[in-house]
Amino acid sequence: AEDLIRPYTPKLRKCIEDAFETWRTFYAGQHHILTPRTFANIMSDHIQHNARTLFDDDDSVRWKDCGRILALTLQNTADVRFKKLDDKDRASNVRTRQQNKFQLHIEFAVFDLPRLNVGYRVNDLYTGLDAVLVTLQLGRQVMYRIDLREGNQMVMEFTPQQRMAPVTPKQYWRIAKALEKKDDKKVQE
């Protein structure tokens, strides 16, 4: 994935950093009344606008749109979407069937390639970006991360023990429930 992402790193990073700079400056006087949900929506809209502008003339990139999931396809190799990340670098979204299928890499609609998240994590005061990453997420587990900030490299290798065979739709709900139970147990500990 690092070889696939490397040529796009400056543009992917710029999509997020420019959106955050717009949040920081244009919406500066309104931060105290806007909710985290509003922040995420503002970031999403600006990131998508930036991406459409920056990748408009790149023939190796296509757009895929399915319901509430908008993704870039890089070199017909991987689908990449932009997401806010939680403190464990997982995509922060409402867990719908469509979102779960995306995260479990189950083929549906227009999504038939491996899937990556280009995400950001902000500090508690929403005054700075703590991370700009590419992640491979399988269910609720992040398998590896690539730090997109300038000068940074691969953060964690993808290990063979973490590999999981592609799942069929029949297996999907059983796996999703098992991963959810595993996360719930960790929270209780």
N, C-alpha and C positions, 0 to 999 in steps of 0.2 A: 504494500500500500504506500510505503514511503516513496518508492520510485514513481508511482502513479501521481501522487500528490505534489511532489517536489516542483514540477514546472508551474503549478497553479498556486503555490504557497503565497507569493506576494499578493495576488489578486484576492484569494480567499481571506487572507488576513486583513486586507484593505476593506473588504466588504463589511467586516465586523467592526474594525477600528473606526472607520468613517461614520458608521451608524452610531457608535457609542459617542463619538465627538459631537454629532448632531444632537443626541440626547443631552449631553453635558452642556452645550451652549444654547441651542435653540429653545429647549424646554427648561432652561435653568431656573427661571422664576416660578416654575410650577411643580418642581419635584416634591414638595411637601404635601401636595393634594393628590398626586397621582399614585395609584396602587401598583404593586409589583406586576399584576396582570397587565395593566396599561403600559408599564415599562416594557414588558416582553412583547406586547403587540406593536409598540412604536419601533422597537429594535427589529422585529421581524419585517415590518413593512419597509424600513430603511435598508436593511440587509438585502432583501429581495430586489429593491430598486437598484442598489449598488451593484449587485450581481448581474442583473440584466444589462446594466450599462457596461460594466467591465468585461463581460464575456460575450457581448453582442457580436463582435467580429471574429470570434474564435470558432473555427470549424470543427474542432475536436470536442466541443461541448454542445450538448442538446438539453432542452428543458423537458421535464416530464411533470404533468399536473394531473393529480387524481384526488378529487375531493379536497380535503384540507392538507394534502401533502404535495408540496412543490419541491422538486429535486433537479439537480444538474446531473447529467450523465457524462462522465469524463471518459473520452476515448472508447466508448462502448464497452467499458470495463467495469465501472462501478457507478451506482447511484449515490449522490451526495446531497444531503439536505442540511439546512442551517437550523440550529436549535440552541436554546438556552440550556445550560447544563446545571445539574444539582451539585451538591458538595461531594458526590462520588463520581462526578463526570458523566452521569447518565443523562440522556435526553429528558428534559422537563416538559411533560405534556400530559394531557388527560389521556388515561389509558383506555382507548377504544379498541374494538376488534381490528380496525384498520391500522392503528398505531402499533398494536401488538404484532400483527402480521409483518409489518415493516421491520420491527426490532428482532423478530424471530427469523427473518429472512425467508419467509414463506412467500412463494410467488403469488401475486394477485394483480389484477388490472394491468397496468403498464410496468410494474416493478418485477423484473426477472433477473436482475444482476445483484452481485454483492452490494451491501448498503453501508455507507459511512455517514457519520454525523460530523459536520463542521460546527463546533459549538464554542460558546463563551460562558465564563463564570465571572460574576461581578462581586465586588466586596460588599460587606453588610450595609454600607451607607449608599451604595449605588454611585460611588464617585470615581471608581476605577475598575479596570478589567483585571481580574486575578489570573485568568487563563484564556487562551485562544487555542483550541485543540481540534484535532481530527480524532474521532474515536470509532472503534468497531464495537458495537454493542450487540450482544446476543441475549434477547430477553431483557432482564434487569441487570445483567453482568456486562461490565466493560472489559473486553478482551485485550485491547491495547489502546495506547494513546500516542499521538504524534503532536508535539508542541509546535505551533505555527509561529510563535514569536521569534523575532529575528535572533539568529545565533543559537537557537535551541535545536536539538535533535530528537530522535526517538526516545521516549520516556520509558516505555516498558515493552519488551518483546512479546510477541504472540507465541505462546508455548503449546507444544503438542497436547499436553494434558487438558488444555482448555478447548481443544477443537471439538466440534459437535457436528455430527452428520446432518445434512439437510433434512428438515422434517416435512412430513406430509400434512395436509390440512387435518386429517383425523388425529394425528399426534399433537397438534397445536395446543388444544385446550388443556390436555394433561400436562404438557411441559410448562405452559404458562402458569397453571395452578401450582405446580411443584416449585417453580422459581419464586412465585409470590409467597408461598409458605416458608421457603428458605429465608427470604428477606424479612418476613414477619418475625421469625425466630431470632434473627440477628438484632432486630429492634428491641425485642423483649429482654435480651441478655444484657 
